[in-house]
Amino acid sequence: MRDVAVVAYAELPNVRRDAERDEAELVQPVITRALEQAGLDRRRVGFTVSGSCDYLLGRPFSFVSALDGVGPWPPIAESHVEMDGAWALYEAWVRLQHGDIDTALVYAYGKSSQGELRDVLVQQLDPYYLAPLWPDSVSLAALQARALLDSGRASERDFAEVAARSRRHALGNPNAQLKGEWSADALLAEPYLVTPLRRHDCPPISDGAAAIVLAVGDTARELCRRPAWIRGIDHRIEPHALGVRDLTRSPSSALAAKKAGVPKALPELAELCAPFSPQELILRDALELADGVAINLSGGPLAANPLMVAGLARIGHAASFILAGDARCAVAHATSGPCLQQNLVCLLESN
Protein backbone atom coordinates (compact mmCIF):
# COMPACT_ATOMS: atom_id res chain seq x y z
CA MET A 1 0.00 0.00 0.00
CA ARG A 2 1.22 3.51 -0.84
CA ASP A 3 1.34 6.11 1.90
CA VAL A 4 -1.24 8.84 1.19
CA ALA A 5 -1.53 12.13 3.06
CA VAL A 6 -3.72 15.20 3.25
CA VAL A 7 -1.45 18.12 2.36
CA ALA A 8 -3.98 20.97 2.13
CA TYR A 9 -7.55 21.82 3.10
CA ALA A 10 -9.82 24.77 2.37
CA GLU A 11 -13.50 25.53 2.93
CA LEU A 12 -15.96 28.34 2.40
CA PRO A 13 -17.56 30.19 5.32
CA ASN A 14 -20.84 28.36 5.86
CA VAL A 15 -23.99 30.46 5.52
CA ARG A 16 -27.74 29.88 5.80
CA ARG A 17 -28.28 30.77 2.16
CA ASP A 18 -25.77 31.59 -0.58
CA ALA A 19 -28.01 33.01 -3.29
CA GLU A 20 -25.18 34.73 -5.17
CA ARG A 21 -23.14 31.74 -6.31
CA ASP A 22 -23.85 28.72 -8.50
CA GLU A 23 -22.01 25.42 -8.10
CA ALA A 24 -18.95 26.48 -10.14
CA GLU A 25 -18.63 29.69 -8.13
CA LEU A 26 -18.88 27.70 -4.89
CA VAL A 27 -16.04 25.33 -5.68
CA GLN A 28 -13.63 27.64 -7.52
CA PRO A 29 -12.37 29.58 -4.46
CA VAL A 30 -11.83 26.51 -2.26
CA ILE A 31 -10.03 24.63 -5.04
CA THR A 32 -7.80 27.63 -5.69
CA ARG A 33 -6.97 28.06 -1.99
CA ALA A 34 -6.26 24.37 -1.43
CA LEU A 35 -3.92 24.17 -4.44
CA GLU A 36 -2.17 27.39 -3.42
CA GLN A 37 -1.76 26.08 0.12
CA ALA A 38 -0.07 22.96 -1.26
CA GLY A 39 1.94 24.96 -3.81
CA LEU A 40 0.59 22.64 -6.50
CA ASP A 41 0.02 23.65 -10.10
CA ARG A 42 -3.32 22.44 -11.49
CA ARG A 43 -1.50 20.64 -14.28
CA ARG A 44 0.23 18.44 -11.69
CA VAL A 45 -3.05 17.11 -10.29
CA GLY A 46 -3.26 13.48 -11.35
CA PHE A 47 -6.91 12.85 -10.48
CA THR A 48 -9.91 15.00 -9.58
CA VAL A 49 -13.04 13.69 -7.87
CA SER A 50 -16.09 15.42 -6.40
CA GLY A 51 -19.04 14.68 -4.15
CA SER A 52 -22.44 16.35 -4.46
CA CYS A 53 -26.17 15.67 -4.83
CA ASP A 54 -28.30 16.64 -7.82
CA TYR A 55 -31.44 16.56 -5.67
CA LEU A 56 -30.23 19.66 -3.83
CA LEU A 57 -29.94 21.75 -6.97
CA GLY A 58 -32.97 20.26 -8.66
CA ARG A 59 -31.36 19.33 -11.96
CA PRO A 60 -29.42 16.33 -13.28
CA PHE A 61 -25.66 16.31 -13.81
CA SER A 62 -25.11 19.53 -11.88
CA PHE A 63 -21.59 18.27 -11.08
CA VAL A 64 -20.70 18.77 -14.75
CA SER A 65 -21.38 22.50 -14.36
CA ALA A 66 -19.27 22.55 -11.21
CA LEU A 67 -16.28 21.40 -13.27
CA ASP A 68 -16.06 24.92 -14.68
CA GLY A 69 -14.71 25.89 -11.26
CA VAL A 70 -11.92 23.33 -11.59
CA GLY A 71 -10.61 24.60 -14.93
CA PRO A 72 -10.69 21.24 -16.76
CA TRP A 73 -8.73 22.27 -19.83
CA PRO A 74 -6.61 20.65 -21.08
CA PRO A 75 -8.82 17.60 -20.31
CA ILE A 76 -8.35 16.06 -16.87
CA ALA A 77 -8.90 12.64 -15.29
CA GLU A 78 -12.11 13.20 -13.33
CA SER A 79 -14.77 11.30 -11.40
CA HIS A 80 -17.81 12.02 -9.28
CA VAL A 81 -19.78 10.33 -6.49
CA GLU A 82 -23.39 11.13 -5.62
CA MET A 83 -22.37 11.12 -1.95
CA ASP A 84 -20.69 13.20 0.68
CA GLY A 85 -17.21 14.31 -0.36
CA ALA A 86 -15.69 11.92 2.20
CA TRP A 87 -16.59 9.06 -0.16
CA ALA A 88 -15.01 10.99 -3.02
CA LEU A 89 -11.85 11.14 -0.90
CA TYR A 90 -12.04 7.38 -0.43
CA GLU A 91 -12.19 6.95 -4.22
CA ALA A 92 -9.19 9.26 -4.60
CA TRP A 93 -7.28 7.25 -1.97
CA VAL A 94 -8.01 4.02 -3.90
CA ARG A 95 -7.02 5.66 -7.18
CA LEU A 96 -3.69 6.76 -5.72
CA GLN A 97 -2.96 3.14 -4.80
CA HIS A 98 -2.76 2.27 -8.51
CA GLY A 99 0.73 3.75 -8.62
CA ASP A 100 0.62 5.81 -11.80
CA ILE A 101 -0.22 9.20 -10.23
CA ASP A 102 1.00 10.99 -7.09
CA THR A 103 -1.60 13.70 -6.39
CA ALA A 104 -5.37 14.05 -6.25
CA LEU A 105 -7.86 16.86 -5.73
CA VAL A 106 -11.09 16.17 -3.84
CA TYR A 107 -13.91 18.68 -3.51
CA ALA A 108 -17.54 18.79 -2.46
CA TYR A 109 -20.30 21.35 -2.45
CA GLY A 110 -23.89 21.58 -1.31
CA LYS A 111 -26.69 24.15 -1.26
CA SER A 112 -29.08 22.82 1.37
CA SER A 113 -31.12 26.02 1.16
CA GLN A 114 -32.46 25.26 -2.32
CA GLY A 115 -35.51 23.37 -1.04
CA GLU A 116 -37.14 21.85 2.04
CA LEU A 117 -34.24 19.67 3.15
CA ARG A 118 -36.32 17.63 5.59
CA ASP A 119 -38.56 16.56 2.70
CA VAL A 120 -35.82 16.19 0.11
CA LEU A 121 -34.06 13.58 2.27
CA VAL A 122 -37.17 11.39 2.24
CA GLN A 123 -36.10 10.42 -1.30
CA GLN A 124 -33.22 8.35 0.10
CA LEU A 125 -35.55 6.06 2.07
CA ASP A 126 -36.84 2.64 1.06
CA PRO A 127 -39.26 3.46 -1.79
CA TYR A 128 -41.75 0.67 -1.07
CA TYR A 129 -42.33 0.67 2.68
CA LEU A 130 -40.83 3.74 4.33
CA ALA A 131 -40.79 6.63 1.84
CA PRO A 132 -44.59 6.45 1.23
CA LEU A 133 -45.08 7.23 4.93
CA TRP A 134 -43.07 10.43 4.30
CA PRO A 135 -41.11 10.55 7.59
CA ASP A 136 -38.86 13.61 7.41
CA SER A 137 -35.22 13.49 8.48
CA VAL A 138 -35.74 15.30 11.80
CA SER A 139 -38.59 12.98 12.79
CA LEU A 140 -36.44 9.93 12.07
CA ALA A 141 -33.63 11.40 14.16
CA ALA A 142 -36.17 12.01 16.92
CA LEU A 143 -37.13 8.31 16.82
CA GLN A 144 -33.45 7.46 17.22
CA ALA A 145 -33.11 9.93 20.11
CA ARG A 146 -36.19 8.47 21.82
CA ALA A 147 -34.76 4.96 21.50
CA LEU A 148 -31.51 6.15 23.07
CA LEU A 149 -33.38 7.79 25.97
CA ASP A 150 -35.47 4.68 26.52
CA SER A 151 -32.31 2.56 26.65
CA GLY A 152 -31.18 4.50 29.72
CA ARG A 153 -27.77 5.23 28.23
CA ALA A 154 -28.35 8.97 27.73
CA SER A 155 -30.50 11.87 28.87
CA GLU A 156 -31.76 15.10 27.33
CA ARG A 157 -29.10 16.90 29.37
CA ASP A 158 -26.47 14.81 27.60
CA PHE A 159 -27.92 16.01 24.28
CA ALA A 160 -27.82 19.64 25.44
CA GLU A 161 -24.23 19.35 26.65
CA VAL A 162 -23.15 18.08 23.21
CA ALA A 163 -24.85 21.06 21.54
CA ALA A 164 -23.46 23.60 24.00
CA ARG A 165 -19.91 22.30 23.62
CA SER A 166 -20.18 22.27 19.83
CA ARG A 167 -21.22 25.92 19.74
CA ARG A 168 -18.46 26.94 22.14
CA HIS A 169 -15.87 25.18 20.00
CA ALA A 170 -17.27 26.91 16.92
CA LEU A 171 -16.03 30.21 18.34
CA GLY A 172 -12.55 29.18 17.21
CA ASN A 173 -13.66 28.27 13.68
CA PRO A 174 -14.12 31.34 11.44
CA ASN A 175 -16.07 29.26 8.91
CA ALA A 176 -18.66 27.94 11.39
CA GLN A 177 -22.23 29.11 11.07
CA LEU A 178 -23.55 28.93 14.67
CA LYS A 179 -21.45 30.15 17.59
CA GLY A 180 -22.00 31.21 21.18
CA GLU A 181 -21.62 30.56 24.89
CA TRP A 182 -24.81 28.59 25.54
CA SER A 183 -25.11 26.51 28.69
CA ALA A 184 -26.90 23.17 28.86
CA ASP A 185 -29.42 24.66 31.30
CA ALA A 186 -30.28 27.47 28.89
CA LEU A 187 -30.69 25.04 25.99
CA LEU A 188 -32.92 22.72 28.01
CA ALA A 189 -35.29 25.63 28.61
CA GLU A 190 -35.97 25.88 24.86
CA PRO A 191 -39.14 24.30 23.38
CA TYR A 192 -39.10 21.03 21.49
CA LEU A 193 -38.87 20.99 17.71
CA VAL A 194 -39.76 17.31 17.34
CA THR A 195 -39.87 15.58 20.71
CA PRO A 196 -37.38 14.80 22.23
CA LEU A 197 -35.22 17.02 19.98
CA ARG A 198 -34.95 20.77 20.39
CA ARG A 199 -33.70 23.07 17.69
CA HIS A 200 -30.13 23.04 19.08
CA ASP A 201 -30.09 19.22 18.77
CA CYS A 202 -30.51 19.57 14.99
CA PRO A 203 -28.07 20.83 12.34
CA PRO A 204 -28.46 24.26 10.76
CA ILE A 205 -29.36 24.58 7.07
CA SER A 206 -26.02 25.40 5.43
CA ASP A 207 -24.59 26.19 2.03
CA GLY A 208 -20.88 25.58 1.53
CA ALA A 209 -17.98 23.88 -0.21
CA ALA A 210 -14.62 22.34 0.70
CA ALA A 211 -11.54 20.93 -1.02
CA ILE A 212 -8.70 18.63 -0.01
CA VAL A 213 -5.41 17.88 -1.78
CA LEU A 214 -3.95 14.39 -1.39
CA ALA A 215 -0.43 13.31 -2.23
CA VAL A 216 1.66 10.16 -1.82
CA GLY A 217 5.05 9.49 -0.23
CA ASP A 218 7.86 11.86 -1.15
CA THR A 219 5.48 14.08 -3.12
CA ALA A 220 3.52 14.76 0.07
CA ARG A 221 6.72 15.63 1.92
CA GLU A 222 7.72 17.94 -0.92
CA LEU A 223 4.39 19.79 -0.83
CA CYS A 224 3.88 19.93 2.93
CA ARG A 225 6.14 20.30 5.96
CA ARG A 226 3.91 18.14 8.18
CA PRO A 227 1.55 15.93 6.10
CA ALA A 228 -1.49 14.34 7.73
CA TRP A 229 -0.99 10.69 6.75
CA ILE A 230 -4.04 8.51 6.21
CA ARG A 231 -3.13 5.43 8.24
CA GLY A 232 -6.48 3.75 7.82
CA ILE A 233 -9.78 4.38 6.04
CA ASP A 234 -12.88 2.22 5.73
CA HIS A 235 -16.62 2.56 5.20
CA ARG A 236 -19.56 0.28 6.02
CA ILE A 237 -23.34 0.34 5.78
CA GLU A 238 -26.32 -0.62 7.94
CA PRO A 239 -29.42 -2.45 6.65
CA HIS A 240 -31.69 -0.14 4.64
CA ALA A 241 -34.77 -1.02 6.69
CA LEU A 242 -34.77 0.98 9.92
CA GLY A 243 -36.99 -1.59 11.62
CA VAL A 244 -34.31 -4.28 11.60
CA ARG A 245 -31.67 -2.05 13.23
CA ASP A 246 -30.90 -1.13 16.81
CA LEU A 247 -30.97 2.64 16.36
CA THR A 248 -29.09 3.19 19.64
CA ARG A 249 -25.93 1.60 18.26
CA SER A 250 -23.81 1.92 15.11
CA PRO A 251 -22.15 -1.43 14.33
CA SER A 252 -21.10 -0.21 10.87
CA SER A 253 -19.17 2.67 12.47
CA ALA A 254 -17.59 0.25 14.94
CA LEU A 255 -16.51 -2.08 12.13
CA ALA A 256 -15.17 0.77 9.98
CA ALA A 257 -13.23 2.11 12.97
CA LYS A 258 -11.77 -1.33 13.65
CA LYS A 259 -10.73 -1.77 10.01
CA ALA A 260 -9.18 1.72 10.01
CA GLY A 261 -7.22 0.93 13.18
CA VAL A 262 -8.89 3.42 15.52
CA PRO A 263 -9.37 1.20 18.62
CA LYS A 264 -5.63 0.43 18.59
CA ALA A 265 -4.61 4.04 18.05
CA LEU A 266 -4.76 6.80 20.63
CA PRO A 267 -6.32 9.78 18.85
CA GLU A 268 -6.07 13.12 20.57
CA LEU A 269 -9.10 14.50 18.81
CA ALA A 270 -12.06 13.31 16.78
CA GLU A 271 -14.20 15.06 14.19
CA LEU A 272 -17.53 13.22 14.19
CA CYS A 273 -20.19 13.85 11.57
CA ALA A 274 -23.14 13.67 13.96
CA PRO A 275 -25.81 16.00 12.51
CA PHE A 276 -28.02 15.40 15.56
CA SER A 277 -26.66 15.63 19.09
CA PRO A 278 -27.73 12.09 20.22
CA GLN A 279 -25.77 10.64 17.31
CA GLU A 280 -22.50 11.93 18.76
CA LEU A 281 -23.09 9.83 21.88
CA ILE A 282 -23.73 6.75 19.72
CA LEU A 283 -20.58 7.37 17.66
CA ARG A 284 -18.37 7.91 20.69
CA ASP A 285 -19.34 4.45 21.92
CA ALA A 286 -18.95 2.84 18.48
CA LEU A 287 -15.45 4.27 17.95
CA GLU A 288 -14.43 3.43 21.55
CA LEU A 289 -13.10 6.94 22.11
CA ALA A 290 -11.43 7.59 25.46
CA ASP A 291 -12.81 10.26 27.77
CA GLY A 292 -9.86 12.57 27.09
CA VAL A 293 -10.39 12.75 23.32
CA ALA A 294 -11.44 16.23 22.18
CA ILE A 295 -14.62 16.03 20.10
CA ASN A 296 -15.48 18.37 17.21
CA LEU A 297 -13.14 21.24 17.99
CA SER A 298 -14.40 22.79 14.74
CA GLY A 299 -17.94 22.92 16.10
CA GLY A 300 -18.98 19.96 13.98
CA PRO A 301 -22.25 19.57 12.05
CA LEU A 302 -24.22 21.23 14.85
CA ALA A 303 -22.38 24.46 13.99
CA ALA A 304 -22.38 24.07 10.18
CA ASN A 305 -23.83 21.25 8.11
CA PRO A 306 -23.61 21.76 4.33
CA LEU A 307 -25.05 18.55 2.93
CA MET A 308 -22.51 16.55 0.89
CA VAL A 309 -19.67 18.62 2.43
CA ALA A 310 -19.93 17.95 6.18
CA GLY A 311 -18.17 14.57 6.08
CA LEU A 312 -15.29 15.81 3.93
CA ALA A 313 -15.03 18.78 6.28
CA ARG A 314 -14.58 16.43 9.24
CA ILE A 315 -11.55 14.88 7.52
CA GLY A 316 -10.31 18.33 6.53
CA HIS A 317 -10.58 19.75 10.04
CA ALA A 318 -8.97 16.69 11.64
CA ALA A 319 -6.12 16.95 9.13
CA SER A 320 -5.79 20.69 9.74
CA PHE A 321 -4.89 20.14 13.38
CA ILE A 322 -2.11 17.78 12.29
CA LEU A 323 -0.93 20.10 9.51
CA ALA A 324 -0.68 22.93 12.05
CA GLY A 325 1.26 20.78 14.52
CA ASP A 326 -1.54 20.84 17.11
CA ALA A 327 -2.13 17.07 17.08
CA ARG A 328 -0.27 13.89 16.35
CA CYS A 329 -3.20 11.53 15.80
CA ALA A 330 -6.82 12.27 14.90
CA VAL A 331 -9.87 10.36 13.72
CA ALA A 332 -12.54 11.65 11.33
CA HIS A 333 -15.99 10.24 10.65
CA ALA A 334 -18.53 10.84 7.90
CA THR A 335 -22.10 9.64 7.55
CA SER A 336 -24.84 9.50 4.95
CA GLY A 337 -28.44 8.36 5.05
CA PRO A 338 -30.99 8.27 7.89
CA CYS A 339 -29.98 7.47 11.47
CA LEU A 340 -26.27 6.86 10.72
CA GLN A 341 -26.99 4.41 7.90
CA GLN A 342 -23.65 4.68 6.05
CA ASN A 343 -20.43 5.47 7.89
CA LEU A 344 -16.83 6.17 6.93
CA VAL A 345 -13.92 6.37 9.37
CA CYS A 346 -10.48 7.82 8.59
CA LEU A 347 -7.44 7.64 10.88
CA LEU A 348 -4.83 10.40 10.42
CA GLU A 349 -1.33 10.67 11.90
CA SER A 350 1.56 13.09 11.63
CA ASN A 351 4.23 10.46 10.92
C-alpha positions in Angstrom: 0.0 0.0 0.0 1.2 3.5 -0.8 1.3 6.1 1.9 -1.2 8.8 1.2 -1.5 12.1 3.1 -3.7 15.2 3.2 -1.4 18.1 2.4 -4.0 21.0 2.1 -7.6 21.8 3.1 -9.8 24.8 2.4 -13.5 25.5 2.9 -16.0 28.3 2.4 -17.6 30.2 5.3 -20.8 28.4 5.9 -24.0 30.5 5.5 -27.7 29.9 5.8 -28.3 30.8 2.2 -25.8 31.6 -0.6 -28.0 33.0 -3.3 -25.2 34.7 -5.2 -23.1 31.7 -6.3 -23.8 28.7 -8.5 -22.0 25.4 -8.1 -19.0 26.5 -10.1 -18.6 29.7 -8.1 -18.9 27.7 -4.9 -16.0 25.3 -5.7 -13.6 27.6 -7.5 -12.4 29.6 -4.5 -11.8 26.5 -2.3 -10.0 24.6 -5.0 -7.8 27.6 -5.7 -7.0 28.1 -2.0 -6.3 24.4 -1.4 -3.9 24.2 -4.4 -2.2 27.4 -3.4 -1.8 26.1 0.1 -0.1 23.0 -1.3 1.9 25.0 -3.8 0.6 22.6 -6.5 0.0 23.6 -10.1 -3.3 22.4 -11.5 -1.5 20.6 -14.3 0.2 18.4 -11.7 -3.1 17.1 -10.3 -3.3 13.5 -11.3 -6.9 12.9 -10.5 -9.9 15.0 -9.6 -13.0 13.7 -7.9 -16.1 15.4 -6.4 -19.0 14.7 -4.1 -22.4 16.3 -4.5 -26.2 15.7 -4.8 -28.3 16.6 -7.8 -31.4 16.6 -5.7 -30.2 19.7 -3.8 -29.9 21.7 -7.0 -33.0 20.3 -8.7 -31.4 19.3 -12.0 -29.4 16.3 -13.3 -25.7 16.3 -13.8 -25.1 19.5 -11.9 -21.6 18.3 -11.1 -20.7 18.8 -14.8 -21.4 22.5 -14.4 -19.3 22.6 -11.2 -16.3 21.4 -13.3 -16.1 24.9 -14.7 -14.7 25.9 -11.3 -11.9 23.3 -11.6 -10.6 24.6 -14.9 -10.7 21.2 -16.8 -8.7 22.3 -19.8 -6.6 20.6 -21.1 -8.8 17.6 -20.3 -8.4 16.1 -16.9 -8.9 12.6 -15.3 -12.1 13.2 -13.3 -14.8 11.3 -11.4 -17.8 12.0 -9.3 -19.8 10.3 -6.5 -23.4 11.1 -5.6 -22.4 11.1 -2.0 -20.7 13.2 0.7 -17.2 14.3 -0.4 -15.7 11.9 2.2 -16.6 9.1 -0.2 -15.0 11.0 -3.0 -11.8 11.1 -0.9 -12.0 7.4 -0.4 -12.2 6.9 -4.2 -9.2 9.3 -4.6 -7.3 7.2 -2.0 -8.0 4.0 -3.9 -7.0 5.7 -7.2 -3.7 6.8 -5.7 -3.0 3.1 -4.8 -2.8 2.3 -8.5 0.7 3.8 -8.6 0.6 5.8 -11.8 -0.2 9.2 -10.2 1.0 11.0 -7.1 -1.6 13.7 -6.4 -5.4 14.1 -6.3 -7.9 16.9 -5.7 -11.1 16.2 -3.8 -13.9 18.7 -3.5 -17.5 18.8 -2.5 -20.3 21.3 -2.4 -23.9 21.6 -1.3 -26.7 24.2 -1.3 -29.1 22.8 1.4 -31.1 26.0 1.2 -32.5 25.3 -2.3 -35.5 23.4 -1.0 -37.1 21.8 2.0 -34.2 19.7 3.2 -36.3 17.6 5.6 -38.6 16.6 2.7 -35.8 16.2 0.1 -34.1 13.6 2.3 -37.2 11.4 2.2 -36.1 10.4 -1.3 -33.2 8.3 0.1 -35.5 6.1 2.1 -36.8 2.6 1.1 -39.3 3.5 -1.8 -41.8 0.7 -1.1 -42.3 0.7 2.7 -40.8 3.7 4.3 -40.8 6.6 1.8 -44.6 6.4 1.2 -45.1 7.2 4.9 -43.1 10.4 4.3 -41.1 10.5 7.6 -38.9 13.6 7.4 -35.2 13.5 8.5 -35.7 15.3 11.8 -38.6 13.0 12.8 -36.4 9.9 12.1 -33.6 11.4 14.2 -36.2 12.0 16.9 -37.1 8.3 16.8 -33.4 7.5 17.2 -33.1 9.9 20.1 -36.2 8.5 21.8 -34.8 5.0 21.5 -31.5 6.2 23.1 -33.4 7.8 26.0 -35.5 4.7 26.5 -32.3 2.6 26.6 -31.2 4.5 29.7 -27.8 5.2 28.2 -28.4 9.0 27.7 -30.5 11.9 28.9 -31.8 15.1 27.3 -29.1 16.9 29.4 -26.5 14.8 27.6 -27.9 16.0 24.3 -27.8 19.6 25.4 -24.2 19.4 26.7 -23.2 18.1 23.2 -24.9 21.1 21.5 -23.5 23.6 24.0 -19.9 22.3 23.6 -20.2 22.3 19.8 -21.2 25.9 19.7 -18.5 26.9 22.1 -15.9 25.2 20.0 -17.3 26.9 16.9 -16.0 30.2 18.3 -12.5 29.2 17.2 -13.7 28.3 13.7 -14.1 31.3 11.4 -16.1 29.3 8.9 -18.7 27.9 11.4 -22.2 29.1 11.1 -23.5 28.9 14.7 -21.5 30.2 17.6 -22.0 31.2 21.2 -21.6 30.6 24.9 -24.8 28.6 25.5 -25.1 26.5 28.7 -26.9 23.2 28.9 -29.4 24.7 31.3 -30.3 27.5 28.9 -30.7 25.0 26.0 -32.9 22.7 28.0 -35.3 25.6 28.6 -36.0 25.9 24.9 -39.1 24.3 23.4 -39.1 21.0 21.5 -38.9 21.0 17.7 -39.8 17.3 17.3 -39.9 15.6 20.7 -37.4 14.8 22.2 -35.2 17.0 20.0 -35.0 20.8 20.4 -33.7 23.1 17.7 -30.1 23.0 19.1 -30.1 19.2 18.8 -30.5 19.6 15.0 -28.1 20.8 12.3 -28.5 24.3 10.8 -29.4 24.6 7.1 -26.0 25.4 5.4 -24.6 26.2 2.0 -20.9 25.6 1.5 -18.0 23.9 -0.2 -14.6 22.3 0.7 -11.5 20.9 -1.0 -8.7 18.6 0.0 -5.4 17.9 -1.8 -4.0 14.4 -1.4 -0.4 13.3 -2.2 1.7 10.2 -1.8 5.0 9.5 -0.2 7.9 11.9 -1.1 5.5 14.1 -3.1 3.5 14.8 0.1 6.7 15.6 1.9 7.7 17.9 -0.9 4.4 19.8 -0.8 3.9 19.9 2.9 6.1 20.3 6.0 3.9 18.1 8.2 1.6 15.9 6.1 -1.5 14.3 7.7 -1.0 10.7 6.7 -4.0 8.5 6.2 -3.1 5.4 8.2 -6.5 3.8 7.8 -9.8 4.4 6.0 -12.9 2.2 5.7 -16.6 2.6 5.2 -19.6 0.3 6.0 -23.3 0.3 5.8 -26.3 -0.6 7.9 -29.4 -2.4 6.6 -31.7 -0.1 4.6 -34.8 -1.0 6.7 -34.8 1.0 9.9 -37.0 -1.6 11.6 -34.3 -4.3 11.6 -31.7 -2.1 13.2 -30.9 -1.1 16.8 -31.0 2.6 16.4 -29.1 3.2 19.6 -25.9 1.6 18.3 -23.8 1.9 15.1 -22.1 -1.4 14.3 -21.1 -0.2 10.9 -19.2 2.7 12.5 -17.6 0.2 14.9 -16.5 -2.1 12.1 -15.2 0.8 10.0 -13.2 2.1 13.0 -11.8 -1.3 13.6 -10.7 -1.8 10.0 -9.2 1.7 10.0 -7.2 0.9 13.2 -8.9 3.4 15.5 -9.4 1.2 18.6 -5.6 0.4 18.6 -4.6 4.0 18.0 -4.8 6.8 20.6 -6.3 9.8 18.9 -6.1 13.1 20.6 -9.1 14.5 18.8 -12.1 13.3 16.8 -14.2 15.1 14.2 -17.5 13.2 14.2 -20.2 13.8 11.6 -23.1 13.7 14.0 -25.8 16.0 12.5 -28.0 15.4 15.6 -26.7 15.6 19.1 -27.7 12.1 20.2 -25.8 10.6 17.3 -22.5 11.9 18.8 -23.1 9.8 21.9 -23.7 6.7 19.7 -20.6 7.4 17.7 -18.4 7.9 20.7 -19.3 4.4 21.9 -19.0 2.8 18.5 -15.5 4.3 18.0 -14.4 3.4 21.5 -13.1 6.9 22.1 -11.4 7.6 25.5 -12.8 10.3 27.8 -9.9 12.6 27.1 -10.4 12.7 23.3 -11.4 16.2 22.2 -14.6 16.0 20.1 -15.5 18.4 17.2 -13.1 21.2 18.0 -14.4 22.8 14.7 -17.9 22.9 16.1 -19.0 20.0 14.0 -22.2 19.6 12.0 -24.2 21.2 14.8 -22.4 24.5 14.0 -22.4 24.1 10.2 -23.8 21.3 8.1 -23.6 21.8 4.3 -25.0 18.5 2.9 -22.5 16.5 0.9 -19.7 18.6 2.4 -19.9 18.0 6.2 -18.2 14.6 6.1 -15.3 15.8 3.9 -15.0 18.8 6.3 -14.6 16.4 9.2 -11.6 14.9 7.5 -10.3 18.3 6.5 -10.6 19.7 10.0 -9.0 16.7 11.6 -6.1 16.9 9.1 -5.8 20.7 9.7 -4.9 20.1 13.4 -2.1 17.8 12.3 -0.9 20.1 9.5 -0.7 22.9 12.0 1.3 20.8 14.5 -1.5 20.8 17.1 -2.1 17.1 17.1 -0.3 13.9 16.4 -3.2 11.5 15.8 -6.8 12.3 14.9 -9.9 10.4 13.7 -12.5 11.7 11.3 -16.0 10.2 10.7 -18.5 10.8 7.9 -22.1 9.6 7.5 -24.8 9.5 5.0 -28.4 8.4 5.1 -31.0 8.3 7.9 -30.0 7.5 11.5 -26.3 6.9 10.7 -27.0 4.4 7.9 -23.6 4.7 6.0 -20.4 5.5 7.9 -16.8 6.2 6.9 -13.9 6.4 9.4 -10.5 7.8 8.6 -7.4 7.6 10.9 -4.8 10.4 10.4 -1.3 10.7 11.9 1.6 13.1 11.6 4.2 10.5 10.9 
